[in-house]
């Protein structure tokens, strides 16, 4: 019987095989193995290869996770999902800083709508 660690390493290899640059791939492997936090991995990869290259690599890993994953790869797929989410949030933050049109004035809070079934009973509801 193959160990959980062996199955995880096999899944990570399937998902990252051939990704370049090699330094970025190494960070990605560490992240998918749970050795490096996704936010740290994203920052390190962007520093090495730039946001566009990192986006391409994460998209490829996500595509592979969706198409070549096995039932035993659930933990690794969860890590891919988390990495993707962190990347999207981090790049969105970078875009907001570089694009003056996207920067909110200080103190401005966006209006949040919650469907009534998810609202707290004591909170005022938004009505039409």
N, C-alpha and C positions, 0 to 999 in steps of 0.2 A: 504494500500500500504506500502511496506517495504521501509525503508530509504536506501539511498546509503551506509551509514555507516554500517547498518545492513547487507546488501548484501556483502559488503567488508569483514566484520568480519566473516561471514559465509564461504566465499570463502577461507579466510586465515586459518580458522579452518580445512576445508576439505583438504587443501594442506599440513598442518603441523601436523595433528593429529597423535599421536604416535611416533613422532620423538624423539630420545634420543641422548644425555643427555638433561634433562629438561631445563637446563640453556642455552644451545645452541638453543633449540626450542624457548625459550622466546625472544632471540635476533632476531631470524628469523622472529617471529611474528611481532616484532617491526619494522623490516625492511620492511616487506610486507605491513604493515599498513602505511608506509611512515613516521614513527617517527624517524628512524635512517637511515643514509645514507648507501648504500650498502658497500662502502669501510670500513666504521666503523664497520658494522655488520660482514663482513668477517674477519677483524682483531680480533675482540672480539671472534668470534666463533673459529678461529684457536688457539687463546690463551687458550681457554677452552678445546677443543677436538682434536686439531691437524688437519692438512690438509686433511688427508685421511678420517676421520670421517665427516668433513665438506663437502668434495667432495661427499661422499655418500648421505648425507642429501640433498644437493643442487640438485644432480641428481634425487633423489626421488621426491622432490618438483617439479622439471621440468617435470618429467614423469607424475606426477599427474596433473599438469597444462595442459599438452597436452591431457590427457585422461579423466579427470573428470571435467574440467572447463565448465562453462556455459557462454552464451553470455554476461551476466552482469559482468563477472569476468575480463573483458579486462584490467582494470587498475592494478589489482593484477598480471595478467599474464605479463604485461609490467614490473612490478617490479621484477618478477621472472627472466625475460630475462636479466634485468639490473644487478641483483645480480649474475647471472651466468657469464655474461661478466666480471664483476669486479673480481670475483673469479679466472677465467681463467687468466686474466692479472696479478693478484697479485701472484698466484702460479707460473706462468711463471717467474716472477721476482725473487721469492724465489729460483726456480730451477737454474736460471742463476747465482746466487750468490754462490750456493753450489756446482755447477759443473764447475770446471775450464775450461773445454772444451767449455762451452757455454758463457764464459765471453769474450766480444769483447775488443780488445786493446783500450786504451783511444784515443778519437778523431776519431775512425773508424766509419764511417757512412755506413750503408747498402745501396745498390743501389736500388732505387725505380723505378719501371716501371709503367707508366700510359698509358692506351690505348689512342690513338690519340684523340678520341672523348671526352675524359675527361681532356685532357691537356689544359693548358693555351696557347693561340696563340703565346705568346712571348717566351715561354720556348722551348729550343732545344729538338728535338724528337730523340729517340733512333731508329736507323735504323739497318736493318740486314746487 
